[in-house]
Amino acid sequence: MRTTIFLGALTVMTTASALAADPTGDWRVADGVAHIRVAECNGNIWGAVIWEKEPGGLDAHNPDASKRSRLTLGIPILINMKKKAGVDQWEGEVYNANDGKTYSSTIKPVGSDKLQIQGCVLGFLCGGETWTRIAGPIPPTSAGNVAKPTRTAVAPKTTGATELSKGQKPAAAAAIATDAVGDICLIPDIARFTH
């Protein structure tokens, strides 16, 4: 009996620890205007926009003129993040569609439902924000692509009907339930680096 209780407690602690250190899943950005799907693509962490409060945004500030007319839905935001040895932290780049710039960045899970994003310019002008988990984590599949995130983890509380954020239109709320992006590892801007 004691062994069973000990093993059960160890399993719960191990599961909670693994979830706390897993950055994969769907995340709401700090100001709530977008959701980012974070997944492991060929061993590194990537993140892409999967939902926008105001659909139809363009990547107008991209330094590559050929990309300025592309929709921001589906663009990579977290780029080729590599795990740092010995800590639950990943390093790579973050793309900011608001100014079209790419910054050196780190991500770090905080508990099981927060993700800290830190970006720096020139190694010292740093800023960041904390995202909130809305679904996940996402288990990798044997094919190297990712499965869809589970919708049971840390989902926002509702009253049974779809709740609207202040000023959110019903059509935008309906977009939350749909998944127009799917497996982010298949997005061309990610796939060309990971396959």
Disulfide bonds with the S-S distance in Angstrom:
Cys41-Cys185 1.98
Cys120-Cys126 1.97
